[in-house]
Amino acid sequence: AAPGPRSYTTLRDEAVKLFNSLQQLESERDPVPLMQGVLQTCLDLPPLVDEIYCQLCRCDPPGISCRTESRFPASEMAKYACFIREALGKTKGRECVPSLEEILVLMRRQEMICTVHCPGAPACSVAISSHTTAEEVRGHVARELVSRLGLSQSPNLFALYEQSRQREQPVGNATLLADVLTRFE
């Protein structure tokens, strides 16, 4: 179920709360709910996005990750830096705060498995990241179905639909699949 609306104080007070939350992250036994709270605040209060970015840069000055990546390419920090650089190059604004599952797989630099149910064919499992679009998944699944069903000459098109108890709607090409999955959490 989606969390209810949150009440906020002034931007200054919220910036201080974000700073305190960032300080707590390292000592938290389970930091994921705190991460989701910080991200939700930034999603709800866009003027704080730059503030949180500056606060994060104070914790890890820009360039450290890049220097680490070039000097120690096999290190964990270098792997994270590469993963984040790829994500930033592709990611657009999110509709939803990352789900618990998404944060956990991101922390391990893994991908989530998205199951796409196909009429008349077995379901397809597709590995996705936070920045995988519906268009990318649709292309993967379409190639898989064309191969499985021998439809290489078929003029038919393929679309992704999001289905809930209340409605069924097509998923736009640029929609991030992680947002669709998060709505189900």
C-alpha positions in Angstrom: 0.0 0.0 0.0 1.2 3.5 -0.8 2.2 5.6 2.2 -0.2 8.5 3.0 0.6 12.1 2.4 3.4 13.4 4.5 3.5 16.8 6.2 6.5 18.9 5.9 7.9 22.0 7.7 10.0 24.7 6.1 12.5 23.8 3.5 15.3 24.9 5.8 14.1 22.6 8.5 13.6 19.7 6.1 17.2 20.3 4.8 18.5 19.9 8.4 16.4 16.7 8.8 17.9 15.4 5.6 21.4 16.2 6.8 20.7 14.3 10.1 19.3 11.4 8.2 22.4 11.1 6.1 24.5 11.2 9.2 22.5 8.3 10.6 22.7 6.1 7.5 26.1 4.6 8.4 25.1 3.7 11.9 21.6 2.3 11.1 21.2 -1.5 11.3 18.6 -1.4 8.5 19.2 1.8 6.5 16.7 1.1 3.7 13.6 2.7 5.4 15.8 5.8 6.1 17.0 5.9 2.5 13.4 5.6 1.3 12.4 8.5 3.6 15.2 10.7 2.3 14.3 9.9 -1.3 10.5 10.5 -0.7 11.3 13.9 0.8 13.3 14.8 -2.3 10.6 13.6 -4.5 7.9 15.6 -2.7 10.1 18.7 -2.3 12.1 19.2 -5.5 14.0 22.3 -4.2 15.8 20.0 -1.8 17.3 17.8 -4.5 20.2 20.2 -5.0 20.6 20.4 -1.2 20.8 16.7 -0.8 23.3 16.4 -3.7 25.5 19.0 -2.0 25.3 17.2 1.3 26.2 13.9 -0.4 29.2 15.6 -2.1 30.4 16.8 1.3 30.4 13.1 2.4 32.1 11.9 -0.8 33.8 14.8 -2.6 33.3 14.6 -6.4 36.2 13.0 -8.1 37.0 10.5 -5.4 34.9 7.9 -7.1 36.4 8.7 -10.5 40.0 8.7 -9.2 39.3 5.4 -7.4 37.8 3.9 -10.6 40.9 4.8 -12.6 43.5 3.8 -10.0 41.8 0.7 -8.5 39.5 -0.6 -11.3 38.7 -3.9 -9.5 37.7 -2.3 -6.2 34.2 -2.2 -4.9 34.2 1.6 -5.1 35.2 1.5 -8.7 32.4 -1.0 -9.5 29.8 1.3 -7.8 31.2 4.3 -9.6 30.8 2.6 -13.0 27.3 1.4 -12.1 26.2 4.9 -11.0 27.8 6.6 -14.0 25.8 4.3 -16.3 22.6 4.9 -14.4 23.0 8.7 -14.4 23.6 8.6 -18.1 20.3 7.0 -18.7 18.0 7.9 -15.9 15.2 10.4 -16.0 13.1 11.6 -13.1 11.4 9.0 -11.1 7.7 8.8 -10.4 8.2 6.7 -7.3 10.7 6.2 -4.5 12.6 3.0 -5.1 11.1 -0.1 -3.6 12.7 -2.1 -0.8 13.7 -4.8 -3.3 15.1 -2.2 -5.7 17.3 -0.6 -3.0 18.5 -4.0 -1.8 19.6 -5.1 -5.3 21.1 -1.7 -6.0 23.3 -2.0 -2.9 24.6 -5.3 -4.3 24.9 -3.9 -7.9 22.5 -6.5 -9.1 19.4 -6.3 -11.3 15.7 -7.1 -10.5 13.9 -9.8 -12.3 10.7 -8.6 -14.0 8.2 -11.2 -15.1 6.3 -10.4 -18.3 3.2 -12.5 -18.9 2.6 -13.2 -22.5 -0.8 -14.4 -23.9 -0.4 -17.8 -25.6 3.2 -18.2 -24.5 5.2 -18.8 -21.3 6.1 -15.8 -19.2 9.4 -14.1 -19.9 11.8 -13.2 -17.1 13.8 -10.0 -17.8 16.6 -8.6 -15.7 16.1 -4.8 -15.2 17.8 -2.0 -13.4 16.5 1.3 -12.1 17.0 2.9 -15.5 15.5 0.2 -17.7 12.7 1.6 -19.8 9.5 -0.1 -21.0 10.8 0.2 -24.6 13.9 -1.8 -23.8 11.9 -4.5 -22.0 9.3 -4.6 -24.8 12.1 -5.0 -27.4 13.7 -7.9 -25.4 10.4 -9.7 -24.9 9.3 -9.1 -28.5 12.6 -10.7 -29.8 12.1 -13.6 -27.4 8.5 -14.2 -28.5 9.3 -13.9 -32.2 11.9 -16.5 -31.7 9.8 -18.9 -29.6 6.7 -18.6 -31.7 8.3 -18.4 -35.1 6.8 -15.1 -36.0 9.7 -13.5 -37.8 7.4 -12.5 -40.7 4.5 -11.3 -38.6 3.4 -7.6 -38.9 2.0 -7.6 -35.4 3.3 -5.3 -32.7 3.9 -5.9 -29.0 3.0 -3.7 -26.1 3.4 -3.8 -22.3 0.4 -3.4 -20.0 0.3 -2.6 -16.3 -2.6 -4.4 -14.7 -4.0 -3.8 -11.2 -7.4 -4.8 -9.7 -8.9 -1.5 -10.8 -7.5 -1.0 -14.3 -5.3 -2.1 -17.1 -3.3 0.4 -19.1 -0.5 0.4 -21.6 3.0 1.3 -20.3 4.6 4.2 -22.2 7.9 3.6 -24.0 9.9 6.0 -21.7 8.4 4.7 -18.5 10.9 3.2 -16.1 9.9 -0.3 -15.2 11.2 0.1 -11.7 8.5 2.7 -11.1 5.8 0.2 -12.4 7.1 -2.5 -10.0 7.3 -0.1 -7.1 3.6 0.7 -7.4 2.9 -2.9 -6.7 5.0 -2.9 -3.4 
